[in-house]
């Protein structure tokens, strides 16, 4: 069963949006749009114990730096490539964010095809 996130058109290029799919008041995952490709990640910095799920954003939907070129961890300033989730600067350099599979339905809706928050290695960006 999939979860509807938002319309693809609701995300502008080089923007991100978090989603509270568990209904606990915290965004469990976020999606970034880069050149009409959508990248989904678990909202958890790899610098910390994965079970802690320490969020990246410093406020609602603030996952990217000012230029929209990198994901930034608010906890320690690490920079991640939005296309791969690879940390290129900071204490977790070389680590990667946990990718979440994102699909686009025929009506333009972004969907999470699996409710598991363990991540998915599939590159389902479209």
PLY file of the C-alpha trace (Angstrom):
ply
format ascii 1.0
element vertex 126
property float x
property float y
property float z
element edge 125
property int vertex1
property int vertex2
end_header
0.00 0.00 0.00
1.35 3.42 -0.89
1.05 6.73 0.93
0.19 9.93 -0.95
2.67 12.69 -0.15
1.81 15.67 -2.38
1.41 16.65 -6.01
4.74 16.72 -7.86
3.90 20.26 -8.99
3.76 21.36 -5.32
7.57 21.15 -5.17
9.56 23.74 -7.09
13.02 22.95 -8.45
15.71 22.88 -5.74
13.22 22.79 -2.90
12.46 20.16 -0.28
9.46 19.19 1.77
9.15 16.99 4.84
6.30 14.59 5.53
4.91 13.43 8.87
3.68 10.08 7.62
3.59 8.58 11.12
1.36 11.33 12.47
3.64 12.05 15.44
4.38 15.70 14.70
7.82 15.01 13.17
8.72 14.68 9.52
9.88 11.09 9.07
11.04 11.63 5.50
11.65 14.41 3.03
11.63 14.79 -0.73
13.83 17.07 -2.84
13.12 18.10 -6.42
16.21 18.57 -8.59
15.68 19.16 -12.33
12.33 17.32 -12.34
13.79 14.35 -10.47
12.54 13.55 -6.98
14.84 12.19 -4.30
13.40 10.88 -1.04
15.35 10.35 2.19
14.70 9.29 5.74
14.87 12.40 7.92
17.77 11.13 10.04
21.38 12.27 10.08
23.86 9.37 9.74
26.23 11.09 12.19
24.00 9.92 15.04
22.79 6.48 16.10
20.18 5.48 13.47
17.62 4.55 16.13
17.70 8.16 17.39
16.49 9.45 14.01
17.93 12.92 14.62
16.25 15.21 12.07
18.20 17.24 9.56
16.06 20.36 9.09
16.47 23.37 11.38
12.80 24.27 10.84
9.88 22.96 8.78
11.04 22.04 5.26
14.50 23.69 5.70
16.63 20.82 4.45
18.68 22.68 1.85
21.29 25.39 2.01
20.35 28.87 0.71
21.41 28.05 -2.85
19.47 24.78 -2.92
22.62 22.90 -3.85
23.07 20.69 -0.76
21.16 19.07 2.07
22.44 20.46 5.38
22.24 18.88 8.83
21.19 21.53 11.33
22.88 19.61 14.14
26.45 19.90 12.93
26.43 21.51 9.49
27.27 18.46 7.39
26.61 18.84 3.64
25.02 16.06 1.57
24.61 15.74 -2.19
20.86 15.90 -2.94
21.06 13.37 -5.78
22.90 10.67 -3.81
22.62 11.54 -0.11
26.42 11.27 0.20
27.96 13.40 2.95
30.72 15.48 1.38
31.55 17.71 4.38
31.24 17.29 8.12
31.80 14.65 10.80
29.91 11.98 8.85
31.86 12.52 5.59
31.48 9.45 3.39
28.25 8.31 5.06
24.97 8.42 3.15
21.41 9.33 3.97
18.89 6.49 3.83
17.08 6.67 0.51
13.32 6.31 0.43
11.62 5.05 -2.72
9.37 7.71 -4.26
6.99 7.10 -7.16
4.94 9.44 -9.30
1.43 8.28 -10.16
-0.24 8.90 -13.49
-2.11 11.85 -11.95
1.15 13.51 -10.83
0.99 12.51 -7.15
4.22 11.73 -5.29
3.81 8.49 -3.38
5.74 6.48 -0.87
5.19 2.93 -2.13
6.15 1.26 1.14
5.24 2.42 4.64
8.47 0.98 6.07
10.84 3.67 7.34
13.89 1.51 7.02
14.63 2.96 3.60
14.93 1.44 0.18
18.00 1.12 -1.99
15.90 1.36 -5.14
16.54 4.44 -7.21
12.93 5.10 -8.10
13.39 8.75 -8.98
11.54 9.82 -12.05
0 1
1 2
2 3
3 4
4 5
5 6
6 7
7 8
8 9
9 10
10 11
11 12
12 13
13 14
14 15
15 16
16 17
17 18
18 19
19 20
20 21
21 22
22 23
23 24
24 25
25 26
26 27
27 28
28 29
29 30
30 31
31 32
32 33
33 34
34 35
35 36
36 37
37 38
38 39
39 40
40 41
41 42
42 43
43 44
44 45
45 46
46 47
47 48
48 49
49 50
50 51
51 52
52 53
53 54
54 55
55 56
56 57
57 58
58 59
59 60
60 61
61 62
62 63
63 64
64 65
65 66
66 67
67 68
68 69
69 70
70 71
71 72
72 73
73 74
74 75
75 76
76 77
77 78
78 79
79 80
80 81
81 82
82 83
83 84
84 85
85 86
86 87
87 88
88 89
89 90
90 91
91 92
92 93
93 94
94 95
95 96
96 97
97 98
98 99
99 100
100 101
101 102
102 103
103 104
104 105
105 106
106 107
107 108
108 109
109 110
110 111
111 112
112 113
113 114
114 115
115 116
116 117
117 118
118 119
119 120
120 121
121 122
122 123
123 124
124 125
